[in-house]
């Protein structure tokens, strides 16, 4: 079975954690990105109503991936 490179886990973990913090603490930055991307799940009303849910989910996924990557690198 192939294993995922721990550096990839760290990268995506940090990316998701930063995105999660952005949803929680800087919703105006997410709304600016939203205007550029214009995907279905990122419309302004959705971000305003569900920013904390998405932020918490992304933050938890980010922390999990960071832990998995560090555990793999350090042999925990």
KETOR-811349 format. One line per field, with one value per atom (N, C-alpha, C, CB): residue number from 1; chain; atom name; x, y, z. Coordinates in nm, 2 decimals. Glycine has a CB too. Layout:
% residues N
k	c(NUM, ...)
c	c(A, ...)
a	c(CA, ...)
c1	c(X, ...)
c2	c(Y, ...)
c3	c(Z, ...)
END
This chain:
% residues 76
k	c(1, 1, 1, 1, 2, 2, 2, 2, 3, 3, 3, 3, 4, 4, 4, 4, 5, 5, 5, 5, 6, 6, 6, 6, 7, 7, 7, 7, 8, 8, 8, 8, 9, 9, 9, 9, 10, 10, 10, 10, 11, 11, 11, 11, 12, 12, 12, 12, 13, 13, 13, 13, 14, 14, 14, 14, 15, 15, 15, 15, 16, 16, 16, 16, 17, 17, 17, 17, 18, 18, 18, 18, 19, 19, 19, 19, 20, 20, 20, 20, 21, 21, 21, 21, 22, 22, 22, 22, 23, 23, 23, 23, 24, 24, 24, 24, 25, 25, 25, 25, 26, 26, 26, 26, 27, 27, 27, 27, 28, 28, 28, 28, 29, 29, 29, 29, 30, 30, 30, 30, 31, 31, 31, 31, 32, 32, 32, 32, 33, 33, 33, 33, 34, 34, 34, 34, 35, 35, 35, 35, 36, 36, 36, 36, 37, 37, 37, 37, 38, 38, 38, 38, 39, 39, 39, 39, 40, 40, 40, 40, 41, 41, 41, 41, 42, 42, 42, 42, 43, 43, 43, 43, 44, 44, 44, 44, 45, 45, 45, 45, 46, 46, 46, 46, 47, 47, 47, 47, 48, 48, 48, 48, 49, 49, 49, 49, 50, 50, 50, 50, 51, 51, 51, 51, 52, 52, 52, 52, 53, 53, 53, 53, 54, 54, 54, 54, 55, 55, 55, 55, 56, 56, 56, 56, 57, 57, 57, 57, 58, 58, 58, 58, 59, 59, 59, 59, 60, 60, 60, 60, 61, 61, 61, 61, 62, 62, 62, 62, 63, 63, 63, 63, 64, 64, 64, 64, 65, 65, 65, 65, 66, 66, 66, 66, 67, 67, 67, 67, 68, 68, 68, 68, 69, 69, 69, 69, 70, 70, 70, 70, 71, 71, 71, 71, 72, 72, 72, 72, 73, 73, 73, 73, 74, 74, 74, 74, 75, 75, 75, 75, 76, 76, 76, 76)
c	c(A, A, A, A, A, A, A, A, A, A, A, A, A, A, A, A, A, A, A, A, A, A, A, A, A, A, A, A, A, A, A, A, A, A, A, A, A, A, A, A, A, A, A, A, A, A, A, A, A, A, A, A, A, A, A, A, A, A, A, A, A, A, A, A, A, A, A, A, A, A, A, A, A, A, A, A, A, A, A, A, A, A, A, A, A, A, A, A, A, A, A, A, A, A, A, A, A, A, A, A, A, A, A, A, A, A, A, A, A, A, A, A, A, A, A, A, A, A, A, A, A, A, A, A, A, A, A, A, A, A, A, A, A, A, A, A, A, A, A, A, A, A, A, A, A, A, A, A, A, A, A, A, A, A, A, A, A, A, A, A, A, A, A, A, A, A, A, A, A, A, A, A, A, A, A, A, A, A, A, A, A, A, A, A, A, A, A, A, A, A, A, A, A, A, A, A, A, A, A, A, A, A, A, A, A, A, A, A, A, A, A, A, A, A, A, A, A, A, A, A, A, A, A, A, A, A, A, A, A, A, A, A, A, A, A, A, A, A, A, A, A, A, A, A, A, A, A, A, A, A, A, A, A, A, A, A, A, A, A, A, A, A, A, A, A, A, A, A, A, A, A, A, A, A, A, A, A, A, A, A, A, A, A, A, A, A, A, A, A, A, A, A, A, A, A, A, A, A, A, A, A, A, A, A)
a	c(N, CA, C, CB, N, CA, C, CB, N, CA, C, CB, N, CA, C, CB, N, CA, C, CB, N, CA, C, CB, N, CA, C, CB, N, CA, C, CB, N, CA, C, CB, N, CA, C, CB, N, CA, C, CB, N, CA, C, CB, N, CA, C, CB, N, CA, C, CB, N, CA, C, CB, N, CA, C, CB, N, CA, C, CB, N, CA, C, CB, N, CA, C, CB, N, CA, C, CB, N, CA, C, CB, N, CA, C, CB, N, CA, C, CB, N, CA, C, CB, N, CA, C, CB, N, CA, C, CB, N, CA, C, CB, N, CA, C, CB, N, CA, C, CB, N, CA, C, CB, N, CA, C, CB, N, CA, C, CB, N, CA, C, CB, N, CA, C, CB, N, CA, C, CB, N, CA, C, CB, N, CA, C, CB, N, CA, C, CB, N, CA, C, CB, N, CA, C, CB, N, CA, C, CB, N, CA, C, CB, N, CA, C, CB, N, CA, C, CB, N, CA, C, CB, N, CA, C, CB, N, CA, C, CB, N, CA, C, CB, N, CA, C, CB, N, CA, C, CB, N, CA, C, CB, N, CA, C, CB, N, CA, C, CB, N, CA, C, CB, N, CA, C, CB, N, CA, C, CB, N, CA, C, CB, N, CA, C, CB, N, CA, C, CB, N, CA, C, CB, N, CA, C, CB, N, CA, C, CB, N, CA, C, CB, N, CA, C, CB, N, CA, C, CB, N, CA, C, CB, N, CA, C, CB, N, CA, C, CB, N, CA, C, CB, N, CA, C, CB, N, CA, C, CB, N, CA, C, CB, N, CA, C, CB, N, CA, C, CB, N, CA, C, CB, N, CA, C, CB)
c1	c(0.08, 0.00, 0.09, -0.10, 0.06, 0.14, 0.10, 0.12, 0.19, 0.17, 0.18, 0.27, 0.11, 0.11, 0.24, -0.02, 0.31, 0.43, 0.39, 0.49, 0.46, 0.43, 0.44, 0.52, 0.52, 0.53, 0.41, 0.65, 0.34, 0.22, 0.11, 0.17, 0.11, 0.01, 0.04, 0.03, 0.16, 0.19, 0.15, 0.34, 0.18, 0.14, -0.01, 0.19, -0.09, -0.23, -0.29, -0.30, -0.23, -0.27, -0.26, -0.19, -0.14, -0.12, -0.22, 0.02, -0.23, -0.32, -0.47, -0.32, -0.52, -0.65, -0.66, -0.69, -0.56, -0.57, -0.57, -0.44, -0.49, -0.50, -0.63, -0.38, -0.68, -0.81, -0.92, -0.85, -0.91, -1.01, -1.00, -0.98, -0.88, -0.87, -0.92, -0.72, -0.90, -0.95, -1.10, -0.91, -1.17, -1.31, -1.36, -1.36, -1.29, -1.33, -1.30, -1.26, -1.18, -1.13, -1.13, -1.00, -1.13, -1.12, -1.23, -0.98, -1.35, -1.45, -1.45, -1.59, -1.41, -1.40, -1.30, -1.37, -1.19, -1.09, -1.15, -0.96, -1.22, -1.29, -1.39, -1.35, -1.46, -1.56, -1.49, -1.64, -1.37, -1.29, -1.25, -1.17, -1.20, -1.16, -1.29, -1.10, -1.40, -1.52, -1.56, -1.64, -1.54, -1.58, -1.50, -1.56, -1.37, -1.29, -1.32, -1.14, -1.35, -1.37, -1.51, -1.34, -1.61, -1.75, -1.80, -1.78, -1.76, -1.81, -1.94, -1.71, -2.02, -2.15, -2.15, -2.21, -2.06, -2.07, -2.00, -2.00, -1.95, -1.89, -1.96, -1.75, -2.09, -2.16, -2.16, -2.30, -2.18, -2.17, -2.27, -2.20, -2.39, -2.48, -2.44, -2.63, -2.39, -2.34, -2.22, -2.30, -2.13, -2.01, -2.06, -1.91, -2.16, -2.20, -2.28, -2.30, -2.35, -2.43, -2.35, -2.55, -2.25, -2.18, -2.03, -2.21, -1.99, -1.84, -1.78, -1.81, -1.84, -1.78, -1.78, -1.86, -1.88, -1.89, -1.78, -2.03, -1.77, -1.66, -1.52, -1.68, -1.51, -1.38, -1.34, -1.39, -1.43, -1.40, -1.36, -1.51, -1.44, -1.41, -1.27, -1.52, -1.24, -1.11, -1.00, -1.11, -1.02, -0.92, -0.89, -0.96, -0.99, -0.97, -0.90, -1.11, -0.94, -0.88, -0.73, -0.95, -0.70, -0.57, -0.48, -0.56, -0.53, -0.46, -0.43, -0.53, -0.53, -0.52, -0.41, -0.65, -0.41, -0.31, -0.17, -0.34, -0.16, -0.03, 0.02, -0.04, -0.07, -0.03, 0.02, -0.14, -0.06, -0.02, 0.11, -0.13, 0.14, 0.27, 0.38, 0.26, 0.36, 0.47, 0.49, 0.44, 0.39, 0.40, 0.48, 0.27, 0.46, 0.53, 0.67, 0.46, 0.70, 0.84, 0.92, 0.84, 0.86, 0.93, 0.92, 0.88, 0.84, 0.82, 0.75, 0.96, 0.65, 0.57, 0.48, 0.48)
c2	c(-0.12, 0.00, 0.12, 0.00, 0.22, 0.34, 0.44, 0.41, 0.51, 0.61, 0.75, 0.58, 0.84, 0.98, 1.04, 1.06, 1.12, 1.19, 1.28, 1.27, 1.28, 1.36, 1.51, 1.33, 1.55, 1.69, 1.74, 1.71, 1.65, 1.69, 1.71, 1.58, 1.62, 1.63, 1.76, 1.51, 1.79, 1.92, 2.04, 1.93, 2.04, 2.15, 2.17, 2.13, 2.06, 2.08, 2.10, 1.95, 2.05, 2.08, 2.23, 2.00, 2.29, 2.43, 2.51, 2.47, 2.47, 2.55, 2.55, 2.49, 2.43, 2.42, 2.49, 2.27, 2.49, 2.56, 2.71, 2.52, 2.76, 2.90, 2.94, 2.94, 2.86, 2.89, 2.89, 2.79, 2.79, 2.78, 2.91, 2.66, 2.95, 3.07, 3.20, 3.09, 3.20, 3.30, 3.31, 3.29, 3.20, 3.19, 3.24, 3.05, 3.21, 3.25, 3.40, 3.16, 3.44, 3.57, 3.68, 3.56, 3.65, 3.74, 3.71, 3.75, 3.72, 3.68, 3.78, 3.68, 3.90, 3.99, 3.95, 4.14, 3.89, 3.84, 3.72, 3.79, 3.64, 3.52, 3.58, 3.43, 3.68, 3.74, 3.80, 3.84, 3.86, 3.91, 3.79, 3.99, 3.69, 3.57, 3.51, 3.46, 3.51, 3.46, 3.54, 3.48, 3.67, 3.74, 3.70, 3.89, 3.65, 3.61, 3.47, 3.61, 3.38, 3.24, 3.21, 3.15, 3.26, 3.25, 3.10, 3.33, 3.02, 2.89, 2.88, 2.79, 2.77, 2.76, 2.77, 2.63, 2.70, 2.69, 2.81, 2.56, 2.90, 3.02, 3.15, 3.03, 3.15, 3.28, 3.36, 3.26, 3.49, 3.57, 3.53, 3.72, 3.50, 3.46, 3.33, 3.45, 3.24, 3.12, 3.14, 3.02, 3.22, 3.26, 3.33, 3.34, 3.42, 3.49, 3.40, 3.60, 3.30, 3.22, 3.10, 3.16, 3.05, 2.93, 2.94, 2.82, 3.06, 3.08, 3.01, 3.23, 3.01, 2.94, 2.79, 2.98, 2.74, 2.59, 2.55, 2.55, 2.62, 2.58, 2.61, 2.66, 2.72, 2.75, 2.65, 2.89, 2.60, 2.50, 2.37, 2.48, 2.33, 2.21, 2.21, 2.18, 2.32, 2.33, 2.34, 2.46, 2.41, 2.42, 2.28, 2.51, 2.20, 2.07, 1.98, 2.01, 1.98, 1.90, 1.94, 1.92, 2.07, 2.12, 2.07, 2.27, 2.08, 2.04, 1.89, 2.07, 1.81, 1.67, 1.63, 1.60, 1.70, 1.67, 1.71, 1.74, 1.83, 1.87, 1.76, 2.01, 1.72, 1.61, 1.49, 1.58, 1.44, 1.32, 1.34, 1.29, 1.45, 1.48, 1.48, 1.61, 1.55, 1.56, 1.42, 1.66, 1.35, 1.22, 1.12, 1.15, 1.13, 1.05, 1.09, 1.06, 1.22, 1.27, 1.24, 1.42, 1.25, 1.24, 1.10, 1.34, 1.01, 0.88, 0.86, 0.82, 0.94, 0.94, 0.82, 1.06)
c3	c(0.00, 0.00, 0.00, 0.12, -0.08, -0.09, 0.02, -0.23, 0.07, 0.18, 0.12, 0.30, 0.19, 0.15, 0.21, 0.19, 0.13, 0.18, 0.29, 0.06, 0.41, 0.52, 0.49, 0.64, 0.40, 0.36, 0.29, 0.27, 0.22, 0.16, 0.26, 0.05, 0.36, 0.47, 0.55, 0.57, 0.57, 0.64, 0.56, 0.67, 0.43, 0.34, 0.34, 0.20, 0.32, 0.31, 0.45, 0.26, 0.56, 0.69, 0.73, 0.79, 0.69, 0.72, 0.63, 0.69, 0.51, 0.42, 0.47, 0.28, 0.51, 0.57, 0.70, 0.58, 0.78, 0.91, 0.89, 1.00, 0.80, 0.77, 0.71, 0.67, 0.62, 0.56, 0.67, 0.45, 0.76, 0.87, 0.96, 0.95, 0.99, 1.07, 1.00, 1.11, 0.86, 0.78, 0.79, 0.64, 0.78, 0.79, 0.93, 0.77, 1.04, 1.17, 1.20, 1.27, 1.17, 1.21, 1.10, 1.26, 0.98, 0.87, 0.76, 0.81, 0.79, 0.69, 0.57, 0.75, 0.59, 0.48, 0.38, 0.53, 0.42, 0.33, 0.25, 0.40, 0.32, 0.25, 0.15, 0.35, 0.18, 0.09, -0.03, 0.16, -0.01, -0.13, -0.22, -0.08, -0.16, -0.24, -0.31, -0.15, -0.24, -0.29, -0.42, -0.19, -0.43, -0.55, -0.67, -0.52, -0.64, -0.75, -0.79, -0.71, -0.70, -0.73, -0.78, -0.61, -0.71, -0.74, -0.76, -0.87, -0.66, -0.67, -0.60, -0.60, -0.62, -0.56, -0.41, -0.61, -0.34, -0.20, -0.13, -0.15, -0.20, -0.14, -0.17, -0.19, -0.19, -0.21, -0.08, -0.26, -0.09, 0.03, 0.14, -0.01, 0.11, 0.22, 0.29, 0.16, 0.21, 0.27, 0.36, 0.16, 0.32, 0.41, 0.53, 0.33, 0.52, 0.64, 0.73, 0.59, 0.68, 0.77, 0.83, 0.69, 0.75, 0.79, 0.81, 0.69, 0.82, 0.83, 0.94, 0.83, 1.06, 1.18, 1.16, 1.30, 1.10, 1.08, 0.98, 1.02, 0.87, 0.78, 0.84, 0.65, 0.91, 0.97, 1.07, 1.04, 1.15, 1.25, 1.18, 1.35, 1.08, 1.01, 0.94, 0.90, 0.87, 0.81, 0.91, 0.72, 1.02, 1.12, 1.18, 1.23, 1.21, 1.26, 1.16, 1.30, 1.03, 0.93, 0.92, 0.80, 0.92, 0.91, 1.03, 0.91, 1.15, 1.27, 1.26, 1.40, 1.22, 1.20, 1.10, 1.16, 0.99, 0.89, 0.93, 0.76, 1.01, 1.06, 1.16, 1.13, 1.25, 1.34, 1.27, 1.44, 1.17, 1.10, 1.03, 0.99, 0.97, 0.90, 1.00, 0.83, 1.11, 1.21, 1.28, 1.32, 1.31, 1.37, 1.27, 1.40, 1.15, 1.05, 1.04, 0.91, 1.04, 1.03, 1.15, 1.00, 1.27, 1.40, 1.45, 1.50, 1.39, 1.44, 1.57, 1.46, 1.59, 1.72, 1.71, 1.74)
END
